Amino acid sequence: MAPCFLLRDGRKQLFDQVPDGLALYRYQDQGGQDIQALLDPASQQRLLGAQPQPRRHSHGSALKARTIEGGKVRPLRRPHPQSARRSA
């Protein structure tokens, strides 16, 4: 099983690639899971930088719709800023 890390923003995340020499504090949470807390920003950057990058599609290819349990996967849309409201 991949080790679980507590990132500096408070999120817990599993990582497959772990470089040596990270500044860590190891503990068990209330559920008994082993957690490795990153103690400095440089260690977090090294950990994140060691992860494999996702593949990028070639420029000419379009993404094809995929199905998950019979439904289509659609890209997320960003909400429009509320500050741009027009006054009547």
All heavy atoms as an XYZ file, in Angstrom:
693
protein
N       0.837     -1.194      0.000
C       0.000      0.000      0.000
C       0.876      1.250      0.000
O       1.898      1.305      0.656
C      -0.909     -0.018      1.226
C      -1.865      1.123      1.286
S      -2.997      0.893      2.663
C      -3.798      2.453      2.624
N       0.457      2.258     -0.734
C       1.213      3.504     -0.829
C       1.141      4.250      0.500
O       0.108      4.242      1.170
C       0.651      4.368     -1.947
N       2.233      4.901      0.897
C       2.219      5.642      2.155
C       1.313      6.874      2.077
O       1.196      7.510      1.041
C       3.678      6.038      2.365
C       4.335      5.890      1.047
C       3.531      4.921      0.245
N       0.685      7.178      3.211
C      -0.211      8.330      3.312
C       0.557      9.513      3.904
O       1.232      9.375      4.926
C      -1.407      7.976      4.193
S      -2.623      9.304      4.294
N       0.446     10.650      3.245
C       1.133     11.857      3.694
C       0.124     12.927      4.065
O      -0.912     13.076      3.409
C       2.037     12.411      2.588
C       3.281     11.613      2.391
C       3.288     10.504      1.571
C       4.454     11.960      3.038
C       4.430      9.758      1.390
C       5.605     11.221      2.864
C       5.595     10.113      2.038
N       0.437     13.663      5.113
C      -0.331     14.848      5.482
C       0.385     16.033      4.858
O       1.519     16.356      5.213
C      -0.399     15.009      7.004
C      -1.107     16.246      7.515
C      -2.593     16.196      7.155
C      -0.935     16.378      9.021
N      -0.270     16.657      3.868
C       0.332     17.808      3.200
C       0.194     19.045      4.075
O      -0.593     19.087      5.020
C      -0.340     18.017      1.841
C      -0.212     16.846      0.869
C      -0.957     17.141     -0.422
C       1.235     16.520      0.588
N       0.927     20.069      3.747
C       0.974     21.260      4.589
C      -0.334     22.045      4.591
O      -0.578     22.851      5.474
C       2.150     22.142      4.168
C       3.472     21.430      4.456
C       4.676     22.228      4.052
N       4.704     23.570      4.575
C       5.070     23.911      5.812
N       5.447     22.989      6.656
N       5.079     25.162      6.181
N      -1.223     21.784      3.612
C      -2.523     22.457      3.620
C      -3.586     21.651      4.371
O      -4.744     22.018      4.396
C      -2.986     22.761      2.195
C      -3.230     21.507      1.366
O      -3.070     20.376      1.888
O      -3.579     21.657      0.179
N      -3.191     20.516      4.978
C      -4.098     19.726      5.794
C      -4.715     18.534      5.097
O      -5.414     17.746      5.728
N      -4.472     18.357      3.792
C      -5.023     17.211      3.062
C      -4.163     15.978      3.296
O      -2.947     16.079      3.401
C      -5.055     17.487      1.556
C      -6.032     18.530      1.141
C      -6.016     18.718     -0.365
N      -4.720     19.289     -0.772
C      -4.014     18.861     -1.809
N      -4.443     17.904     -2.572
N      -2.850     19.432     -2.103
N      -4.812     14.807      3.342
C      -4.105     13.532      3.379
C      -4.137     12.960      1.968
O      -5.168     12.974      1.307
C      -4.778     12.551      4.333
C      -4.631     12.918      5.785
C      -5.307     11.880      6.653
C      -5.261     12.265      8.104
N      -5.985     11.283      8.939
N      -2.978     12.450      1.504
C      -2.898     11.937      0.142
C      -1.908     10.775      0.094
O      -0.894     10.781      0.793
C      -2.455     13.049     -0.805
C      -2.588     12.684     -2.252
C      -2.471     13.912     -3.142
O      -2.615     15.045     -2.695
N      -2.214     13.687     -4.394
N      -2.215      9.773     -0.728
C      -1.328      8.634     -0.940
C      -0.380      8.941     -2.089
O      -0.782      9.526     -3.094
C      -2.141      7.382     -1.272
C      -3.133      6.920     -0.222
C      -3.950      5.753     -0.740
C      -2.430      6.539      1.064
N       0.893      8.539     -1.955
C       1.890      8.747     -3.000
C       2.648      7.458     -3.246
O       3.032      6.769     -2.300
C       2.879      9.849     -2.618
C       2.282     11.222     -2.609
C       1.918     11.831     -1.428
C       2.075     11.907     -3.791
C       1.368     13.091     -1.424
C       1.522     13.178     -3.793
C       1.166     13.769     -2.603
N       2.874      7.136     -4.515
C       3.622      5.937     -4.888
C       5.128      6.180     -4.889
O       5.901      5.321     -4.490
C       3.196      5.445     -6.277
C       1.773      4.905     -6.264
O       1.371      4.314     -5.252
O       1.074      5.094     -7.262
N       5.560      7.329     -5.349
C       6.979      7.655     -5.451
C       7.374      8.557     -4.289
O       6.873      9.667     -4.163
C       7.271      8.382     -6.772
C       6.859      7.617     -8.011
C       7.696      6.375     -8.204
O       8.901      6.381     -7.923
N       7.072      5.310     -8.673
N       8.285      8.065     -3.428
C       8.705      8.834     -2.264
C      10.222      8.975     -2.290
O      10.941      7.982     -2.148
C       8.258      8.146     -0.952
C       8.697      8.963      0.255
C       6.753      7.936     -0.939
N      10.736     10.196     -2.484
C      12.193     10.392     -2.483
C      12.762     10.277     -1.067
O      12.050     10.470     -0.073
C      12.364     11.808     -3.038
C      11.069     12.488     -2.803
C      10.008     11.428     -2.783
N      14.039      9.964     -0.962
C      14.713      9.875      0.339
C      15.014     11.265      0.877
O      15.108     12.238      0.129
C      16.037      9.111      0.184
C      15.816      7.640     -0.127
O      14.785      7.089      0.304
O      16.682      7.057     -0.800
N      15.181     11.359      2.184
C      15.644     12.585      2.818
C      14.575     13.637      3.074
O      14.909     14.800      3.293
N      13.297     13.272      3.085
C      12.243     14.241      3.370
C      12.175     14.497      4.874
O      12.394     13.587      5.680
C      10.885     13.724      2.891
C      10.724     13.441      1.406
C       9.338     12.874      1.131
C      10.961     14.694      0.595
N      11.855     15.735      5.264
C      11.657     16.065      6.670
C      10.236     15.641      7.044
O       9.264     16.267      6.611
C      11.871     17.553      6.905
N      10.120     14.549      7.832
C       8.823     13.964      8.142
C       8.644     13.773      9.640
O       9.601     13.626     10.387
C       8.690     12.583      7.489
C       8.784     12.498      5.983
C       8.834     11.039      5.554
C       7.593     13.186      5.351
N       7.384     13.736     10.044
C       6.998     13.299     11.378
C       5.990     12.181     11.179
O       4.988     12.365     10.492
C       6.373     14.465     12.166
C       5.849     14.046     13.509
C       6.714     13.814     14.563
C       4.479     13.885     13.724
C       6.236     13.424     15.804
C       4.000     13.500     14.955
C       4.879     13.262     15.990
O       4.402     12.870     17.205
N       6.256     11.016     11.723
C       5.374      9.866     11.541
C       4.516      9.663     12.779
O       5.009      9.744     13.899
C       6.201      8.615     11.269
C       6.900      8.662      9.932
C       7.721      7.391      9.695
N       8.291      7.377      8.375
C       9.490      7.859      8.077
N      10.231      8.399      9.015
N       9.941      7.818      6.842
N       3.227      9.366     12.559
C       2.303      9.092     13.667
C       1.152      8.238     13.160
O       1.031      7.992     11.965
C       1.780     10.396     14.272
C       0.850     11.178     13.376
C      -0.527     11.056     13.509
C       1.346     12.041     12.407
C      -1.393     11.774     12.691
C       0.494     12.756     11.582
C      -0.873     12.616     11.732
O      -1.719     13.312     10.915
N       0.310      7.762     14.071
C      -0.909      7.038     13.709
C      -2.100      7.916     14.060
O      -2.160      8.482     15.158
C      -1.017      5.720     14.473
C      -0.195      4.618     13.874
C      -0.543      3.272     14.491
O      -1.157      3.192     15.543
N      -0.141      2.218     13.823
N      -3.056      8.003     13.118
C      -4.257      8.781     13.398
C      -5.209      7.946     14.261
O      -4.907      6.814     14.640
C      -4.915      9.286     12.114
C      -5.450      8.178     11.225
O      -5.422      6.992     11.622
O      -5.909      8.497     10.110
N      -6.372      8.502     14.573
C      -7.318      7.825     15.463
C      -7.851      6.530     14.863
O      -8.277      5.640     15.581
C      -8.477      8.755     15.804
C      -8.045      9.916     16.660
C      -9.188     10.877     16.940
O     -10.209     10.839     16.281
N      -8.988     11.748     17.920
N      -7.816      6.421     13.543
C      -8.259      5.210     12.867
C      -7.171      4.148     12.758
O      -7.397      3.095     12.184
N      -5.978      4.425     13.265
C      -4.877      3.479     13.219
C      -4.067      3.528     11.940
O      -3.190      2.700     11.724
N      -4.342      4.500     11.071
C      -3.604      4.620      9.816
C      -2.273      5.327     10.064
O      -2.210      6.328     10.777
C      -4.424      5.411      8.800
C      -3.775      5.522      7.444
C      -4.640      6.283      6.448
O      -5.536      7.014      6.830
N      -4.360      6.098      5.177
N      -1.189      4.789      9.474
C       0.125      5.428      9.581
C       0.147      6.662      8.681
O      -0.152      6.586      7.496
C       1.232      4.471      9.166
C       1.419      3.343     10.171
O       1.234      3.589     11.372
O       1.744      2.224      9.741
N       0.505      7.810      9.256
C       0.538      9.092      8.552
C       1.954      9.639      8.626
O       2.606      9.566      9.663
C      -0.437     10.117      9.176
C      -1.843      9.544      9.289
C      -0.408     11.433      8.422
C      -2.537      9.309      7.986
N       2.405     10.223      7.526
C       3.693     10.897      7.492
C       3.431     12.368      7.197
O       2.974     12.716      6.105
C       4.585     10.279      6.417
C       4.842      8.801      6.687
C       5.760      8.187      5.676
O       6.838      8.720      5.410
N       5.346      7.072      5.116
N       3.670     13.226      8.171
C       3.431     14.661      8.015
C       4.700     15.321      7.478
O       5.793     15.087      7.989
C       3.044     15.281      9.353
N       4.526     16.132      6.439
C       5.645     16.880      5.862
C       5.910     18.110      6.716
O       4.997     18.886      7.014
C       5.320     17.272      4.426
C       5.207     16.069      3.493
C       4.374     16.404      2.279
C       6.584     15.590      3.103
N       7.156     18.297      7.118
C       7.484     19.358      8.065
C       7.925     20.661      7.428
O       7.922     21.688      8.101
C       8.582     18.867      9.022
C       8.182     17.681      9.908
C       9.354     17.252     10.765
C       6.983     18.038     10.765
N       8.309     20.658      6.171
C       8.731     21.919      5.562
C       8.304     21.976      4.092
O       8.049     20.949      3.473
C      10.235     22.137      5.712
C      11.086     21.063      5.064
O      10.621     20.404      4.115
O      12.228     20.881      5.495
N       8.198     23.184      3.539
C       7.766     23.334      2.147
C       8.689     22.643      1.149
O       8.235     22.108      0.146
C       7.759     24.850      1.919
C       7.693     25.459      3.264
C       8.361     24.489      4.190
N       9.996     22.621      1.413
C      10.938     21.998      0.482
C      10.677     20.496      0.380
O      10.745     19.921     -0.715
C      12.377     22.268      0.923
N      10.352     19.851      1.495
C      10.050     18.419      1.466
C       8.782     18.153      0.665
O       8.705     17.188     -0.105
C       9.886     17.875      2.886
O      11.123     17.860      3.551
N       7.792     19.003      0.826
C       6.558     18.827      0.068
C       6.815     19.007     -1.424
O       6.323     18.243     -2.243
C       5.477     19.794      0.543
C       4.182     19.629     -0.243
C       3.016     20.337      0.392
O       2.767     20.191      1.574
N       2.304     21.115     -0.399
N       7.599     19.992     -1.798
C       7.919     20.207     -3.213
C       8.661     19.016     -3.800
O       8.390     18.598     -4.923
C       8.760     21.477     -3.384
C       7.958     22.737     -3.271
C       8.809     23.970     -3.523
O      10.007     23.978     -3.217
N       8.206     24.993     -4.080
N       9.603     18.443     -3.035
C      10.338     17.269     -3.519
C       9.405     16.085     -3.687
O       9.504     15.338     -4.657
C      11.472     16.928     -2.559
C      12.632     17.902     -2.665
C      13.852     17.478     -1.872
N      14.263     16.133     -2.228
C      14.678     15.232     -1.334
N      14.750     15.534     -0.053
N      15.050     14.030     -1.723
N       8.482     15.877     -2.745
C       7.531     14.772     -2.833
C       6.614     14.936     -4.042
O       6.437     14.012     -4.834
C       6.698     14.679     -1.549
C       5.604     13.620     -1.548
C       6.196     12.214     -1.611
C       4.724     13.777     -0.325
N       6.049     16.121     -4.210
C       5.155     16.360     -5.341
C       5.894     16.281     -6.666
O       5.365     15.780     -7.655
C       4.463     17.715     -5.185
C       3.518     17.838     -3.987
C       2.996     19.267     -3.862
C       2.381     16.853     -4.070
N       7.137     16.751     -6.698
C       7.928     16.719     -7.923
C       8.346     15.313     -8.334
O       8.651     15.066     -9.497
N       8.370     14.376     -7.392
C       8.773     13.004     -7.690
C       7.646     12.181     -8.302
O       7.885     11.075     -8.781
C       9.262     12.321     -6.409
N       6.429     12.713     -8.305
C       5.290     11.954     -8.827
C       5.294     11.985    -10.347
O       5.630     12.984    -10.962
C       3.968     12.522     -8.293
C       3.895     12.583     -6.781
C       4.395     11.319     -6.103
O       3.892     10.236     -6.368
N       5.387     11.463     -5.234
N       4.879     10.866    -10.965
C       4.816     10.842    -12.431
C       3.797     11.852    -12.945
O       2.739     12.034    -12.349
C       4.387      9.417    -12.766
C       4.080      8.741    -11.483
C       4.469      9.631    -10.356
N       4.153     12.505    -14.023
C       3.260     13.497    -14.627
C       2.225     12.788    -15.488
O       2.542     11.818    -16.161
C       4.059     14.491    -15.481
C       5.063     15.292    -14.685
C       4.415     16.156    -13.630
O       3.383     16.761    -13.882
N       5.000     16.201    -12.447
N       0.979     13.279    -15.496
C      -0.038     12.657    -16.354
C       0.309     12.858    -17.813
O       0.920     13.854    -18.194
C      -1.328     13.387    -15.977
C      -0.895     14.655    -15.335
C       0.463     14.406    -14.746
N      -0.097     11.894    -18.626
C       0.159     12.008    -20.059
C      -0.676     13.123    -20.657
O      -1.807     13.338    -20.268
C      -0.216     10.711    -20.768
C       0.704      9.589    -20.518
C       0.311      8.475    -21.445
N       0.889      7.227    -21.003
C       0.597      6.081    -21.543
N      -0.294      6.016    -22.511
N       1.164      4.983    -21.113
N      -0.093     13.778    -21.630
C      -0.825     14.813    -22.359
C      -1.191     14.271    -23.719
O      -0.439     13.521    -24.320
C       0.013     16.075    -22.505
C       0.279     16.722    -21.168
C       1.030     17.991    -21.370
N       1.276     18.581    -20.060
C       1.282     19.857    -19.824
N       1.097     20.697    -20.814
N       1.495     20.330    -18.631
N      -2.350     14.673    -24.219
C      -2.791     14.236    -25.535
C      -2.078     15.061    -26.596
O      -1.723     16.212    -26.379
C      -4.306     14.421    -25.667
C      -5.064     13.572    -24.712
N      -5.283     12.238    -24.916
C      -5.640     13.851    -23.525
C      -5.964     11.742    -23.908
N      -6.193     12.697    -23.048
N      -1.884     14.468    -27.756
C      -1.247     15.210    -28.845
C      -2.161     16.355    -29.273
O      -3.367     16.318    -29.078
C      -0.945     14.284    -30.016
O      -2.146     13.751    -30.526
N      -1.588     17.374    -29.876
C      -2.337     18.585    -30.212
C      -3.499     18.335    -31.160
O      -4.523     18.973    -31.069
C      -1.406     19.637    -30.813
C      -0.399     20.135    -29.834
N      -0.736     20.907    -28.765
C       0.940     19.945    -29.763
C       0.352     21.193    -28.065
N       1.382     20.612    -28.645
N      -3.374     17.398    -32.087
C      -4.406     17.181    -33.084
C      -5.533     16.273    -32.633
O      -6.571     16.213    -33.271
N      -5.367     15.554    -31.543
C      -6.406     14.594    -31.162
C      -7.430     15.235    -30.240
O      -7.101     15.992    -29.351
C      -5.775     13.378    -30.490
O      -5.218     13.753    -29.252
N      -8.668     14.904    -30.470
C      -9.755     15.382    -29.608
C     -10.030     14.321    -28.564
O      -9.873     13.138    -28.797
C     -10.997     15.643    -30.448
N     -10.435     14.753    -27.375
C     -10.796     13.809    -26.325
C     -12.104     13.124    -26.688
O     -13.057     13.770    -27.096
C     -10.955     14.533    -24.985
C      -9.692     15.058    -24.353
C     -10.043     15.878    -23.114
C      -8.783     13.920    -23.974
N     -12.132     11.831    -26.527
C     -13.351     11.086    -26.784
C     -14.110     10.940    -25.468
O     -13.494     10.829    -24.410
C     -13.029      9.709    -27.350
C     -12.370      9.777    -28.708
C     -12.086      8.399    -29.230
C     -11.417      8.486    -30.587
N     -11.087      7.182    -31.117
N     -15.430     10.940    -25.559
C     -16.247     10.771    -24.363
C     -16.036      9.373    -23.811
O     -16.020      8.401    -24.542
C     -17.712     11.008    -24.694
N     -15.845      9.272    -22.509
C     -15.690      7.989    -21.848
C     -16.948      7.716    -21.048
O     -17.681      8.632    -20.702
C     -14.486      8.017    -20.915
C     -13.197      8.253    -21.641
C     -12.066      8.270    -20.675
N     -10.837      8.664    -21.345
C      -9.771      9.090    -20.708
N      -9.769      9.180    -19.417
N      -8.699      9.422    -21.378
N     -17.168      6.474    -20.755
C     -18.349      6.136    -19.968
C     -17.927      5.591    -18.619
O     -16.952      4.866    -18.497
C     -19.237      5.104    -20.676
O     -18.454      3.942    -20.913
C     -19.782      5.641    -21.981
N     -18.638      5.972    -17.601
C     -18.481      5.435    -16.267
C     -19.867      4.973    -15.843
O     -20.780      5.795    -15.700
C     -17.940      6.478    -15.274
C     -16.535      6.901    -15.678
C     -17.978      5.931    -13.861
C     -15.935      7.938    -14.766
N     -20.016      3.663    -15.690
C     -21.293      3.071    -15.311
C     -22.416      3.574    -16.214
O     -23.484      3.960    -15.749
C     -21.606      3.361    -13.844
C     -20.599      2.757    -12.894
C     -20.868      3.114    -11.453
O     -21.962      3.600    -11.149
O     -19.977      2.895    -10.634
N     -22.155      3.632    -17.500
C     -23.181      3.998    -18.470
C     -23.369      5.492    -18.674
O     -24.078      5.903    -19.570
N     -22.736      6.356    -17.877
C     -22.890      7.801    -18.037
C     -21.695      8.409    -18.730
O     -20.619      7.827    -18.775
N     -21.866      9.577    -19.303
C     -20.756     10.258    -19.968
C     -20.010     11.132    -18.974
O     -20.601     11.712    -18.077
C     -21.280     11.126    -21.116
C     -21.788     10.323    -22.283
C     -22.147     11.229    -23.422
C     -22.629     10.407    -24.606
N     -23.008     11.270    -25.731
N     -18.716     11.230    -19.162
C     -17.885     12.106    -18.351
C     -17.833     13.453    -19.042
O     -17.476     13.545    -20.206
C     -16.463     11.531    -18.190
C     -15.586     12.500    -17.435
C     -16.516     10.189    -17.502
N     -18.197     14.484    -18.338
C     -18.185     15.829    -18.913
C     -17.196     16.693    -18.141
O     -17.050     16.542    -16.941
C     -19.577     16.449    -18.826
C     -20.568     15.665    -19.630
C     -21.918     16.283    -19.573
N     -22.846     15.414    -20.292
C     -24.137     15.533    -20.234
N     -24.680     16.472    -19.497
N     -24.913     14.718    -20.904
N     -16.537     17.617    -18.818
C     -15.576     18.477    -18.116
C     -16.302     19.404    -17.144
O     -17.460     19.774    -17.363
C     -14.912     19.275    -19.243
C     -15.864     19.187    -20.392
C     -16.611     17.904    -20.242
N     -15.610     19.741    -16.058
C     -16.179     20.680    -15.089
C     -16.181     22.078    -15.670
O     -15.281     22.474    -16.393
C     -15.352     20.670    -13.803
C     -15.369     19.366    -13.022
C     -14.413     19.481    -11.846
C     -16.756     19.059    -12.523
N     -17.194     22.830    -15.342
C     -17.265     24.223    -15.790
C     -16.992     25.124    -14.602
O     -17.485     24.896    -13.510
C     -18.646     24.533    -16.350
C     -18.909     23.764    -17.614
C     -20.196     24.206    -18.230
N     -20.412     23.428    -19.444
C     -21.588     23.276    -19.997
N     -22.652     23.829    -19.461
N     -21.711     22.560    -21.083
N     -16.225     26.138    -14.837
C     -15.926     27.099    -13.772
C     -17.082     28.071    -13.629
O     -17.627     28.552    -14.619
C     -14.654     27.867    -14.088
C     -13.448     26.985    -14.079
C     -12.216     27.790    -14.258
N     -11.070     26.887    -14.206
C      -9.840     27.269    -14.400
N      -9.568     28.511    -14.644
N      -8.866     26.413    -14.334
N     -17.456     28.378    -12.394
C     -18.546     29.338    -12.210
C     -18.101     30.741    -12.603
O     -16.927     31.083    -12.528
C     -18.845     29.258    -10.715
C     -17.601     28.722    -10.107
C     -16.933     27.868    -11.141
N     -19.068     31.521    -13.044
C     -18.775     32.906    -13.386
C     -18.634     33.719    -12.103
O     -19.345     33.483    -11.137
C     -19.896     33.498    -14.247
C     -20.017     32.827    -15.577
N     -19.093     33.000    -16.573
C     -20.932     31.957    -16.058
C     -19.439     32.285    -17.618
N     -20.559     31.627    -17.338
N     -17.738     34.688    -12.070
C     -17.571     35.489    -10.856
C     -18.854     36.249    -10.521
O     -19.497     36.817    -11.391
C     -16.425     36.443    -11.186
C     -16.119     36.268    -12.621
C     -16.843     35.075    -13.136
N     -19.198     36.239     -9.245
C     -20.415     36.921     -8.806
C     -20.242     38.431     -8.769
O     -21.203     39.176     -8.796
C     -20.796     36.419     -7.403
C     -21.156     34.944     -7.383
C     -22.375     34.629     -8.211
O     -23.299     35.416     -8.272
N     -22.373     33.480     -8.849
N     -19.005     38.907     -8.724
C     -18.756     40.339     -8.636
C     -19.076     41.089     -9.929
O     -19.124     42.298     -9.965
C     -17.310     40.604     -8.240
O     -16.453     40.078     -9.220
N     -19.311     40.347    -11.010
C     -19.554     40.990    -12.300
C     -21.064     41.185    -12.558
O     -21.492     41.307    -13.684
C     -18.951     40.165    -13.407
N     -21.872     41.221    -11.498
C     -23.303     41.406    -11.663
C     -23.611     42.811    -12.177
O     -22.944     43.778    -11.828
C     -24.023     41.214    -10.337
C     -23.986     39.811     -9.848
C     -24.764     39.722     -8.575
N     -24.647     38.391     -8.002
C     -25.089     38.059     -6.838
N     -25.697     38.954     -6.084
N     -24.950     36.838     -6.402
N     -24.662     42.890    -12.958
C     -25.089     44.191    -13.442
C     -26.172     44.741    -12.530
O     -27.072     44.021    -12.119
C     -25.643     44.078    -14.858
C     -24.603     43.660    -15.862
C     -25.222     43.597    -17.214
N     -24.256     43.062    -18.176
C     -24.549     42.692    -19.373
N     -25.776     42.794    -19.825
N     -23.626     42.221    -20.169
N     -26.110     46.002    -12.244
C     -27.170     46.595    -11.427
C     -28.284     47.107    -12.343
O     -28.023     47.597    -13.426
C     -26.612     47.744    -10.571
O     -26.024     48.711    -11.414
N     -29.536     46.951    -11.896
C     -30.681     47.331    -12.722
C     -30.989     48.793    -12.618
O     -30.742     49.502    -11.728
C     -31.896     46.518    -12.317
